[in-house]
């Protein structure tokens, strides 16, 4: 099972003082997380002002710095909020050369075009499936057999509802014949519930400040401590 570390997301240090923003901070955290047991990294690259960017100049430089520091695959986001204009977003993504993979939210307009652009650029796809409807969108794209992995990642679900929601998503993926490897994770209060459930299912998972600022004991923690806690539960083994 793969354990991925999601280091920062679309957040800043108001979320957590240890949240990495610069390329140097991301590289440092990535190296520490790999030493702690992570086997892949997910980052949201920023420019010198701390703004999320999709420009190849920023994305390639950050990914290269992080991968050089940690030695494992590094992926990024294609979130529509980073560049709302779809045409411009695709133009920027097409120029990438460094990312090993990138996440694509199937719920966003232009997801299929984004996936095609990534494939043309030689970048792997993490297909972000938040719901049964997203699973159906992935199947309809015709690209389900070309993704690196499917991210089973319900957004803002309660801890009590989380397992039932992913049960429905997994059933839909099975029904639709989508057999790519699956990485399951949650956010907020569902983070550790869904991480433990991923371990139970024997599938990949992830942890990091993008998903939660607290360890399984509820205490605030940074990325390295979160990875160590996930490993202690059996993730990544």
Helices and strands as residue ranges (DSSP letters): E 3-6, H 23-36, E 40-42, H 56-70, E 74-77, H 86-94, E 101-105, H 111-120, E 124-129, H 132-141, G 144-146, E 149-152, H 162-175, E 182-184, G 188-190, H 191-201, E 204-207, H 223-233
